[in-house]
Amino acid sequence: MELLINDHTVDFTLDREKDTTDIITSVNEWAQERKLVFASVIIDGTEYIPSEIPTISLDEVKEINCIVQSIADIVVDSLKEGIAYCTRADDALGSLEEDGPLTEVDVHDLVDGLSWMQEIVLSVISMLQLSPSEIRFRDGTVQEHFEKLSELIIEIQSVPVEEASDQTFLQRYTKAIHDMEELFKIILMSEQLKDLIVQSIDSPDNLLKGIMELKDEMPDIAEKLEKASIAYQSGNDEGGAELLQDIMDFIYFYMRTCYQLTPVFGIDLKTITIDGESMDDINAYVNELLNEIVDVMENNDIISLSDILEYELKPQFEKLTRYLEKLLTELQSFS
Protein backbone atom coordinates (compact mmCIF):
# COMPACT_ATOMS: atom_id res chain seq x y z
CA MET A 1 0.00 0.00 0.00
CA GLU A 2 1.33 3.42 -1.02
CA LEU A 3 0.48 6.56 0.94
CA LEU A 4 0.54 9.98 -0.73
CA ILE A 5 -0.16 13.48 0.54
CA ASN A 6 -1.20 15.98 -2.14
CA ASP A 7 0.02 13.56 -4.84
CA HIS A 8 3.48 13.20 -3.23
CA THR A 9 4.67 9.85 -1.87
CA VAL A 10 5.53 9.97 1.84
CA ASP A 11 7.70 7.65 3.88
CA PHE A 12 5.18 6.04 6.19
CA THR A 13 5.84 3.08 8.46
CA LEU A 14 2.82 1.12 9.60
CA ASP A 15 2.51 0.86 13.35
CA ARG A 16 -0.91 -0.33 14.45
CA GLU A 17 -2.76 0.82 11.34
CA LYS A 18 -4.81 -2.06 9.94
CA ASP A 19 -7.38 -0.34 7.73
CA THR A 20 -8.16 2.93 5.94
CA THR A 21 -9.80 4.42 9.03
CA ASP A 22 -6.58 3.96 11.01
CA ILE A 23 -4.53 5.60 8.26
CA ILE A 24 -6.87 8.58 7.99
CA THR A 25 -6.84 9.07 11.76
CA SER A 26 -3.02 9.17 11.76
CA VAL A 27 -2.85 11.59 8.82
CA ASN A 28 -5.55 13.80 10.34
CA GLU A 29 -3.57 14.07 13.59
CA TRP A 30 -0.48 14.96 11.56
CA ALA A 31 -2.43 17.62 9.65
CA GLN A 32 -3.92 19.20 12.77
CA GLU A 33 -0.48 19.54 14.34
CA ARG A 34 0.51 21.65 11.30
CA LYS A 35 -2.72 23.67 11.19
CA LEU A 36 -3.71 21.97 7.93
CA VAL A 37 -7.24 21.08 6.89
CA PHE A 38 -7.99 17.53 5.70
CA ALA A 39 -10.03 18.22 2.55
CA SER A 40 -10.50 14.77 0.99
CA VAL A 41 -8.93 11.37 0.40
CA ILE A 42 -8.61 9.36 -2.80
CA ILE A 43 -8.55 5.59 -2.30
CA ASP A 44 -7.58 3.68 -5.44
CA GLY A 45 -9.02 6.40 -7.65
CA THR A 46 -12.26 7.05 -5.73
CA GLU A 47 -12.52 10.35 -3.83
CA TYR A 48 -14.22 10.66 -0.43
CA ILE A 49 -14.74 13.45 2.06
CA PRO A 50 -13.09 12.64 5.44
CA SER A 51 -16.40 11.97 7.24
CA GLU A 52 -17.50 9.38 4.65
CA ILE A 53 -14.35 7.29 4.17
CA PRO A 54 -15.16 3.55 4.10
CA THR A 55 -13.30 1.17 6.34
CA ILE A 56 -11.21 -1.09 4.08
CA SER A 57 -8.45 -3.47 5.09
CA LEU A 58 -5.03 -2.19 3.96
CA ASP A 59 -4.41 -5.55 2.29
CA GLU A 60 -7.12 -4.61 -0.21
CA VAL A 61 -5.81 -1.10 -0.94
CA LYS A 62 -3.09 -0.13 -3.42
CA GLU A 63 -2.96 3.66 -2.93
CA ILE A 64 -4.29 6.28 -0.50
CA ASN A 65 -3.86 9.91 -1.53
CA CYS A 66 -4.72 12.40 1.24
CA ILE A 67 -5.53 15.94 0.07
CA VAL A 68 -4.83 18.62 2.66
CA GLN A 69 -4.90 22.43 2.52
CA SER A 70 -3.59 25.10 4.80
CA ILE A 71 -6.15 27.42 6.35
CA ALA A 72 -4.33 30.20 4.50
CA ASP A 73 -5.02 28.48 1.16
CA ILE A 74 -8.71 28.19 1.99
CA VAL A 75 -8.91 31.84 3.07
CA VAL A 76 -7.10 33.12 -0.03
CA ASP A 77 -9.23 30.97 -2.36
CA SER A 78 -12.42 32.22 -0.67
CA LEU A 79 -11.38 35.87 -0.95
CA LYS A 80 -10.39 35.49 -4.61
CA GLU A 81 -13.73 33.79 -5.31
CA GLY A 82 -15.48 36.72 -3.63
CA ILE A 83 -13.56 39.27 -5.74
CA ALA A 84 -14.40 37.36 -8.93
CA TYR A 85 -18.08 37.32 -7.94
CA CYS A 86 -18.04 41.10 -7.38
CA THR A 87 -16.64 41.62 -10.88
CA ARG A 88 -19.35 39.43 -12.43
CA ALA A 89 -22.10 41.08 -10.36
CA ASP A 90 -20.92 44.57 -11.32
CA ASP A 91 -20.99 43.64 -15.01
CA ALA A 92 -24.46 42.12 -14.61
CA LEU A 93 -25.80 45.24 -12.91
CA GLY A 94 -24.44 47.34 -15.76
CA SER A 95 -26.38 45.20 -18.22
CA LEU A 96 -29.53 45.40 -16.13
CA GLU A 97 -29.46 49.18 -16.19
CA GLU A 98 -29.47 49.01 -20.00
CA ASP A 99 -32.01 46.18 -20.35
CA GLY A 100 -34.72 47.66 -18.15
CA PRO A 101 -36.26 47.01 -14.71
CA LEU A 102 -35.28 44.07 -12.54
CA THR A 103 -37.39 40.96 -12.43
CA GLU A 104 -38.28 39.13 -9.25
CA VAL A 105 -35.57 36.59 -10.08
CA ASP A 106 -32.99 39.37 -10.48
CA VAL A 107 -33.85 40.80 -7.06
CA HIS A 108 -33.70 37.34 -5.48
CA ASP A 109 -30.27 36.74 -7.02
CA LEU A 110 -28.96 40.08 -5.77
CA VAL A 111 -30.13 39.39 -2.23
CA ASP A 112 -28.58 35.91 -2.31
CA GLY A 113 -25.32 37.38 -3.62
CA LEU A 114 -25.08 40.03 -0.92
CA SER A 115 -25.86 37.47 1.79
CA TRP A 116 -23.31 35.02 0.36
CA MET A 117 -20.58 37.66 0.37
CA GLN A 118 -21.34 38.45 4.01
CA GLU A 119 -21.02 34.76 4.86
CA ILE A 120 -17.68 34.53 3.05
CA VAL A 121 -16.26 37.50 4.97
CA LEU A 122 -17.55 36.26 8.32
CA SER A 123 -16.13 32.78 7.67
CA VAL A 124 -12.75 34.20 6.67
CA ILE A 125 -12.66 36.51 9.68
CA SER A 126 -13.41 33.54 11.92
CA MET A 127 -10.54 31.54 10.39
CA LEU A 128 -8.28 34.52 11.02
CA GLN A 129 -9.45 34.35 14.64
CA LEU A 130 -10.79 37.90 14.51
CA SER A 131 -14.10 39.59 15.20
CA PRO A 132 -16.02 41.83 12.74
CA SER A 133 -16.14 44.48 15.46
CA GLU A 134 -12.33 44.78 15.62
CA ILE A 135 -11.64 45.18 11.88
CA ARG A 136 -11.71 48.76 10.64
CA PHE A 137 -13.47 49.48 7.37
CA ARG A 138 -14.06 52.94 5.94
CA ASP A 139 -15.17 55.19 8.82
CA GLY A 140 -16.31 52.34 11.06
CA THR A 141 -15.94 48.58 11.53
CA VAL A 142 -16.90 45.55 9.46
CA GLN A 143 -19.61 44.83 12.04
CA GLU A 144 -21.17 48.26 11.53
CA HIS A 145 -20.88 47.94 7.75
CA PHE A 146 -22.64 44.57 7.79
CA GLU A 147 -25.44 45.96 9.96
CA LYS A 148 -26.11 48.55 7.24
CA LEU A 149 -25.87 45.88 4.55
CA SER A 150 -28.40 43.72 6.40
CA GLU A 151 -30.73 46.70 6.55
CA LEU A 152 -30.44 47.06 2.76
CA ILE A 153 -31.21 43.36 2.25
CA ILE A 154 -34.30 43.58 4.49
CA GLU A 155 -35.44 46.72 2.67
CA ILE A 156 -35.03 45.04 -0.74
CA GLN A 157 -37.11 42.07 0.41
CA SER A 158 -39.87 44.26 1.85
CA VAL A 159 -40.64 46.47 -1.18
CA PRO A 160 -42.38 45.63 -4.49
CA VAL A 161 -40.12 44.52 -7.33
CA GLU A 162 -40.90 47.71 -9.23
CA GLU A 163 -39.58 49.84 -6.37
CA ALA A 164 -36.52 47.62 -5.93
CA SER A 165 -35.75 48.18 -9.62
CA ASP A 166 -35.48 51.96 -9.60
CA GLN A 167 -32.19 53.80 -10.12
CA THR A 168 -31.78 54.60 -6.44
CA PHE A 169 -31.78 50.91 -5.53
CA LEU A 170 -29.52 50.04 -8.46
CA GLN A 171 -26.99 52.59 -7.24
CA ARG A 172 -27.15 51.13 -3.73
CA TYR A 173 -26.66 47.59 -5.08
CA THR A 174 -23.64 48.74 -7.06
CA LYS A 175 -22.12 50.56 -4.08
CA ALA A 176 -22.65 47.51 -1.84
CA ILE A 177 -20.83 45.29 -4.36
CA HIS A 178 -17.95 47.77 -4.73
CA ASP A 179 -17.67 47.98 -0.93
CA MET A 180 -17.50 44.20 -0.61
CA GLU A 181 -14.86 43.96 -3.32
CA GLU A 182 -12.73 46.51 -1.49
CA LEU A 183 -13.20 44.64 1.80
CA PHE A 184 -12.14 41.35 0.20
CA LYS A 185 -8.96 43.01 -1.10
CA ILE A 186 -8.14 44.63 2.23
CA ILE A 187 -8.41 41.30 4.05
CA LEU A 188 -6.37 39.63 1.30
CA MET A 189 -3.47 41.98 2.05
CA SER A 190 -3.90 42.09 5.83
CA GLU A 191 -1.21 41.34 8.39
CA GLN A 192 -3.45 38.67 9.92
CA LEU A 193 -3.58 36.73 6.67
CA LYS A 194 0.19 36.94 6.21
CA ASP A 195 0.58 35.55 9.75
CA LEU A 196 -1.72 32.67 8.87
CA ILE A 197 0.45 31.43 6.01
CA VAL A 198 1.84 28.13 7.22
CA GLN A 199 4.43 25.67 6.03
CA SER A 200 3.08 23.51 3.23
CA ILE A 201 4.04 19.92 2.70
CA ASP A 202 5.92 20.36 -0.56
CA SER A 203 8.81 17.98 -1.08
CA PRO A 204 12.33 19.49 -1.33
CA ASP A 205 12.30 18.92 -5.11
CA ASN A 206 9.03 20.83 -5.52
CA LEU A 207 10.27 23.60 -3.26
CA LEU A 208 13.40 23.98 -5.40
CA LYS A 209 11.20 24.10 -8.49
CA GLY A 210 9.17 26.86 -6.85
CA ILE A 211 12.28 28.92 -6.15
CA MET A 212 13.35 28.64 -9.79
CA GLU A 213 9.87 29.71 -10.92
CA LEU A 214 10.04 32.72 -8.61
CA LYS A 215 13.42 33.72 -10.03
CA ASP A 216 12.13 33.47 -13.60
CA GLU A 217 8.93 35.44 -12.85
CA MET A 218 10.53 38.18 -10.73
CA PRO A 219 11.34 40.55 -13.66
CA ASP A 220 7.76 40.23 -14.95
CA ILE A 221 6.37 41.12 -11.52
CA ALA A 222 8.63 44.18 -11.31
CA GLU A 223 7.24 45.28 -14.69
CA LYS A 224 3.65 44.67 -13.53
CA LEU A 225 4.29 46.87 -10.49
CA GLU A 226 5.21 49.75 -12.78
CA LYS A 227 2.23 49.08 -15.06
CA ALA A 228 -0.15 48.97 -12.09
CA SER A 229 1.23 52.29 -10.86
CA ILE A 230 0.70 53.87 -14.28
CA ALA A 231 -2.83 52.46 -14.49
CA TYR A 232 -3.79 54.01 -11.16
CA GLN A 233 -2.15 57.32 -12.11
CA SER A 234 -4.16 57.47 -15.33
CA GLY A 235 -7.46 56.74 -13.60
CA ASN A 236 -7.68 53.13 -14.83
CA ASP A 237 -8.43 51.70 -11.37
CA GLU A 238 -9.90 48.49 -12.82
CA GLY A 239 -6.73 47.75 -14.80
CA GLY A 240 -4.58 48.60 -11.80
CA ALA A 241 -6.63 46.30 -9.57
CA GLU A 242 -6.25 43.37 -12.00
CA LEU A 243 -2.47 43.82 -12.07
CA LEU A 244 -2.38 44.22 -8.29
CA GLN A 245 -4.20 40.90 -7.91
CA ASP A 246 -1.53 39.13 -10.01
CA ILE A 247 1.16 40.82 -7.92
CA MET A 248 -0.46 39.74 -4.65
CA ASP A 249 -0.76 36.14 -5.87
CA PHE A 250 2.96 36.18 -6.63
CA ILE A 251 3.87 37.74 -3.27
CA TYR A 252 1.92 35.08 -1.38
CA PHE A 253 3.67 32.35 -3.36
CA TYR A 254 7.02 34.02 -2.66
CA MET A 255 6.37 34.47 1.09
CA ARG A 256 5.07 30.92 1.44
CA THR A 257 8.17 29.56 -0.28
CA CYS A 258 10.47 31.61 1.95
CA TYR A 259 8.61 30.37 5.02
CA GLN A 260 9.42 26.77 4.11
CA LEU A 261 13.17 27.21 3.58
CA THR A 262 14.18 26.91 7.22
CA PRO A 263 12.10 23.83 8.18
CA VAL A 264 12.81 21.99 4.91
CA PHE A 265 16.44 22.94 4.19
CA GLY A 266 17.66 24.51 7.41
CA ILE A 267 18.46 27.75 5.52
CA ASP A 268 18.38 31.03 7.46
CA LEU A 269 17.51 33.90 5.10
CA LYS A 270 19.62 36.23 7.26
CA THR A 271 22.66 34.43 5.84
CA ILE A 272 21.70 35.15 2.21
CA THR A 273 23.28 38.59 1.88
CA ILE A 274 24.36 40.92 -0.94
CA ASP A 275 26.15 44.20 -0.25
CA GLY A 276 25.44 43.89 3.46
CA GLU A 277 21.67 43.47 3.06
CA SER A 278 20.07 40.11 3.76
CA MET A 279 17.11 38.45 2.05
CA ASP A 280 15.41 38.47 5.46
CA ASP A 281 15.82 42.29 5.59
CA ILE A 282 14.15 42.69 2.19
CA ASN A 283 11.27 40.40 3.15
CA ALA A 284 10.68 42.40 6.34
CA TYR A 285 10.58 45.63 4.32
CA VAL A 286 8.20 44.10 1.76
CA ASN A 287 5.90 43.19 4.67
CA GLU A 288 5.98 46.80 5.87
CA LEU A 289 5.08 48.01 2.39
CA LEU A 290 2.15 45.58 2.19
CA ASN A 291 0.83 47.04 5.43
CA GLU A 292 1.16 50.54 3.96
CA ILE A 293 -0.77 49.41 0.86
CA VAL A 294 -3.62 48.21 3.07
CA ASP A 295 -3.69 51.58 4.87
CA VAL A 296 -3.76 53.66 1.68
CA MET A 297 -6.42 51.42 0.14
CA GLU A 298 -8.60 51.88 3.22
CA ASN A 299 -8.21 55.64 2.78
CA ASN A 300 -8.72 55.42 -1.00
CA ASP A 301 -5.36 57.20 -1.41
CA ILE A 302 -4.60 56.24 -5.02
CA ILE A 303 -1.60 58.60 -5.32
CA SER A 304 0.20 56.98 -2.36
CA LEU A 305 -0.73 53.51 -3.63
CA SER A 306 0.78 54.31 -7.02
CA ASP A 307 3.99 55.67 -5.45
CA ILE A 308 4.45 52.64 -3.17
CA LEU A 309 4.05 50.20 -6.07
CA GLU A 310 6.50 51.90 -8.42
CA TYR A 311 9.05 53.59 -6.20
CA GLU A 312 9.22 51.38 -3.11
CA LEU A 313 7.98 47.86 -3.89
CA LYS A 314 9.32 47.57 -7.43
CA PRO A 315 13.01 48.19 -6.46
CA GLN A 316 12.81 45.41 -3.87
CA PHE A 317 11.64 42.86 -6.43
CA GLU A 318 14.26 44.01 -8.89
CA LYS A 319 16.90 43.16 -6.27
CA LEU A 320 15.40 39.80 -5.28
CA THR A 321 16.36 38.05 -8.54
CA ARG A 322 20.02 38.13 -7.43
CA TYR A 323 19.11 36.82 -3.98
CA LEU A 324 17.16 33.91 -5.44
CA GLU A 325 20.12 33.06 -7.68
CA LYS A 326 22.40 33.03 -4.63
CA LEU A 327 19.86 30.96 -2.69
CA LEU A 328 19.73 28.36 -5.48
CA THR A 329 23.52 28.12 -5.38
CA GLU A 330 23.33 27.43 -1.64
CA LEU A 331 20.77 24.67 -2.29
CA GLN A 332 22.66 22.86 -5.07
CA SER A 333 23.33 19.88 -2.83
CA PHE A 334 19.57 19.18 -2.63
CA SER A 335 18.97 19.05 -6.39
C-alpha positions in Angstrom: 0.0 0.0 0.0 1.3 3.4 -1.0 0.5 6.6 0.9 0.5 10.0 -0.7 -0.2 13.5 0.5 -1.2 16.0 -2.1 0.0 13.6 -4.8 3.5 13.2 -3.2 4.7 9.8 -1.9 5.5 10.0 1.8 7.7 7.7 3.9 5.2 6.0 6.2 5.8 3.1 8.5 2.8 1.1 9.6 2.5 0.9 13.4 -0.9 -0.3 14.5 -2.8 0.8 11.3 -4.8 -2.1 9.9 -7.4 -0.3 7.7 -8.2 2.9 5.9 -9.8 4.4 9.0 -6.6 4.0 11.0 -4.5 5.6 8.3 -6.9 8.6 8.0 -6.8 9.1 11.8 -3.0 9.2 11.8 -2.9 11.6 8.8 -5.6 13.8 10.3 -3.6 14.1 13.6 -0.5 15.0 11.6 -2.4 17.6 9.6 -3.9 19.2 12.8 -0.5 19.5 14.3 0.5 21.6 11.3 -2.7 23.7 11.2 -3.7 22.0 7.9 -7.2 21.1 6.9 -8.0 17.5 5.7 -10.0 18.2 2.5 -10.5 14.8 1.0 -8.9 11.4 0.4 -8.6 9.4 -2.8 -8.6 5.6 -2.3 -7.6 3.7 -5.4 -9.0 6.4 -7.7 -12.3 7.1 -5.7 -12.5 10.3 -3.8 -14.2 10.7 -0.4 -14.7 13.5 2.1 -13.1 12.6 5.4 -16.4 12.0 7.2 -17.5 9.4 4.7 -14.4 7.3 4.2 -15.2 3.6 4.1 -13.3 1.2 6.3 -11.2 -1.1 4.1 -8.4 -3.5 5.1 -5.0 -2.2 4.0 -4.4 -5.6 2.3 -7.1 -4.6 -0.2 -5.8 -1.1 -0.9 -3.1 -0.1 -3.4 -3.0 3.7 -2.9 -4.3 6.3 -0.5 -3.9 9.9 -1.5 -4.7 12.4 1.2 -5.5 15.9 0.1 -4.8 18.6 2.7 -4.9 22.4 2.5 -3.6 25.1 4.8 -6.1 27.4 6.4 -4.3 30.2 4.5 -5.0 28.5 1.2 -8.7 28.2 2.0 -8.9 31.8 3.1 -7.1 33.1 0.0 -9.2 31.0 -2.4 -12.4 32.2 -0.7 -11.4 35.9 -1.0 -10.4 35.5 -4.6 -13.7 33.8 -5.3 -15.5 36.7 -3.6 -13.6 39.3 -5.7 -14.4 37.4 -8.9 -18.1 37.3 -7.9 -18.0 41.1 -7.4 -16.6 41.6 -10.9 -19.4 39.4 -12.4 -22.1 41.1 -10.4 -20.9 44.6 -11.3 -21.0 43.6 -15.0 -24.5 42.1 -14.6 -25.8 45.2 -12.9 -24.4 47.3 -15.8 -26.4 45.2 -18.2 -29.5 45.4 -16.1 -29.5 49.2 -16.2 -29.5 49.0 -20.0 -32.0 46.2 -20.4 -34.7 47.7 -18.1 -36.3 47.0 -14.7 -35.3 44.1 -12.5 -37.4 41.0 -12.4 -38.3 39.1 -9.2 -35.6 36.6 -10.1 -33.0 39.4 -10.5 -33.9 40.8 -7.1 -33.7 37.3 -5.5 -30.3 36.7 -7.0 -29.0 40.1 -5.8 -30.1 39.4 -2.2 -28.6 35.9 -2.3 -25.3 37.4 -3.6 -25.1 40.0 -0.9 -25.9 37.5 1.8 -23.3 35.0 0.4 -20.6 37.7 0.4 -21.3 38.4 4.0 -21.0 34.8 4.9 -17.7 34.5 3.0 -16.3 37.5 5.0 -17.6 36.3 8.3 -16.1 32.8 7.7 -12.7 34.2 6.7 -12.7 36.5 9.7 -13.4 33.5 11.9 -10.5 31.5 10.4 -8.3 34.5 11.0 -9.5 34.4 14.6 -10.8 37.9 14.5 -14.1 39.6 15.2 -16.0 41.8 12.7 -16.1 44.5 15.5 -12.3 44.8 15.6 -11.6 45.2 11.9 -11.7 48.8 10.6 -13.5 49.5 7.4 -14.1 52.9 5.9 -15.2 55.2 8.8 -16.3 52.3 11.1 -15.9 48.6 11.5 -16.9 45.5 9.5 -19.6 44.8 12.0 -21.2 48.3 11.5 -20.9 47.9 7.7 -22.6 44.6 7.8 -25.4 46.0 10.0 -26.1 48.5 7.2 -25.9 45.9 4.5 -28.4 43.7 6.4 -30.7 46.7 6.6 -30.4 47.1 2.8 -31.2 43.4 2.2 -34.3 43.6 4.5 -35.4 46.7 2.7 -35.0 45.0 -0.7 -37.1 42.1 0.4 -39.9 44.3 1.8 -40.6 46.5 -1.2 -42.4 45.6 -4.5 -40.1 44.5 -7.3 -40.9 47.7 -9.2 -39.6 49.8 -6.4 -36.5 47.6 -5.9 -35.8 48.2 -9.6 -35.5 52.0 -9.6 -32.2 53.8 -10.1 -31.8 54.6 -6.4 -31.8 50.9 -5.5 -29.5 50.0 -8.5 -27.0 52.6 -7.2 -27.2 51.1 -3.7 -26.7 47.6 -5.1 -23.6 48.7 -7.1 -22.1 50.6 -4.1 -22.6 47.5 -1.8 -20.8 45.3 -4.4 -18.0 47.8 -4.7 -17.7 48.0 -0.9 -17.5 44.2 -0.6 -14.9 44.0 -3.3 -12.7 46.5 -1.5 -13.2 44.6 1.8 -12.1 41.3 0.2 -9.0 43.0 -1.1 -8.1 44.6 2.2 -8.4 41.3 4.0 -6.4 39.6 1.3 -3.5 42.0 2.1 -3.9 42.1 5.8 -1.2 41.3 8.4 -3.4 38.7 9.9 -3.6 36.7 6.7 0.2 36.9 6.2 0.6 35.6 9.7 -1.7 32.7 8.9 0.5 31.4 6.0 1.8 28.1 7.2 4.4 25.7 6.0 3.1 23.5 3.2 4.0 19.9 2.7 5.9 20.4 -0.6 8.8 18.0 -1.1 12.3 19.5 -1.3 12.3 18.9 -5.1 9.0 20.8 -5.5 10.3 23.6 -3.3 13.4 24.0 -5.4 11.2 24.1 -8.5 9.2 26.9 -6.8 12.3 28.9 -6.2 13.3 28.6 -9.8 9.9 29.7 -10.9 10.0 32.7 -8.6 13.4 33.7 -10.0 12.1 33.5 -13.6 8.9 35.4 -12.9 10.5 38.2 -10.7 11.3 40.6 -13.7 7.8 40.2 -15.0 6.4 41.1 -11.5 8.6 44.2 -11.3 7.2 45.3 -14.7 3.7 44.7 -13.5 4.3 46.9 -10.5 5.2 49.7 -12.8 2.2 49.1 -15.1 -0.2 49.0 -12.1 1.2 52.3 -10.9 0.7 53.9 -14.3 -2.8 52.5 -14.5 -3.8 54.0 -11.2 -2.1 57.3 -12.1 -4.2 57.5 -15.3 -7.5 56.7 -13.6 -7.7 53.1 -14.8 -8.4 51.7 -11.4 -9.9 48.5 -12.8 -6.7 47.7 -14.8 -4.6 48.6 -11.8 -6.6 46.3 -9.6 -6.3 43.4 -12.0 -2.5 43.8 -12.1 -2.4 44.2 -8.3 -4.2 40.9 -7.9 -1.5 39.1 -10.0 1.2 40.8 -7.9 -0.5 39.7 -4.6 -0.8 36.1 -5.9 3.0 36.2 -6.6 3.9 37.7 -3.3 1.9 35.1 -1.4 3.7 32.4 -3.4 7.0 34.0 -2.7 6.4 34.5 1.1 5.1 30.9 1.4 8.2 29.6 -0.3 10.5 31.6 1.9 8.6 30.4 5.0 9.4 26.8 4.1 13.2 27.2 3.6 14.2 26.9 7.2 12.1 23.8 8.2 12.8 22.0 4.9 16.4 22.9 4.2 17.7 24.5 7.4 18.5 27.8 5.5 18.4 31.0 7.5 17.5 33.9 5.1 19.6 36.2 7.3 22.7 34.4 5.8 21.7 35.1 2.2 23.3 38.6 1.9 24.4 40.9 -0.9 26.2 44.2 -0.2 25.4 43.9 3.5 21.7 43.5 3.1 20.1 40.1 3.8 17.1 38.4 2.1 15.4 38.5 5.5 15.8 42.3 5.6 14.1 42.7 2.2 11.3 40.4 3.1 10.7 42.4 6.3 10.6 45.6 4.3 8.2 44.1 1.8 5.9 43.2 4.7 6.0 46.8 5.9 5.1 48.0 2.4 2.2 45.6 2.2 0.8 47.0 5.4 1.2 50.5 4.0 -0.8 49.4 0.9 -3.6 48.2 3.1 -3.7 51.6 4.9 -3.8 53.7 1.7 -6.4 51.4 0.1 -8.6 51.9 3.2 -8.2 55.6 2.8 -8.7 55.4 -1.0 -5.4 57.2 -1.4 -4.6 56.2 -5.0 -1.6 58.6 -5.3 0.2 57.0 -2.4 -0.7 53.5 -3.6 0.8 54.3 -7.0 4.0 55.7 -5.4 4.5 52.6 -3.2 4.0 50.2 -6.1 6.5 51.9 -8.4 9.0 53.6 -6.2 9.2 51.4 -3.1 8.0 47.9 -3.9 9.3 47.6 -7.4 13.0 48.2 -6.5 12.8 45.4 -3.9 11.6 42.9 -6.4 14.3 44.0 -8.9 16.9 43.2 -6.3 15.4 39.8 -5.3 16.4 38.1 -8.5 20.0 38.1 -7.4 19.1 36.8 -4.0 17.2 33.9 -5.4 20.1 33.1 -7.7 22.4 33.0 -4.6 19.9 31.0 -2.7 19.7 28.4 -5.5 23.5 28.1 -5.4 23.3 27.4 -1.6 20.8 24.7 -2.3 22.7 22.9 -5.1 23.3 19.9 -2.8 19.6 19.2 -2.6 19.0 19.1 -6.4 
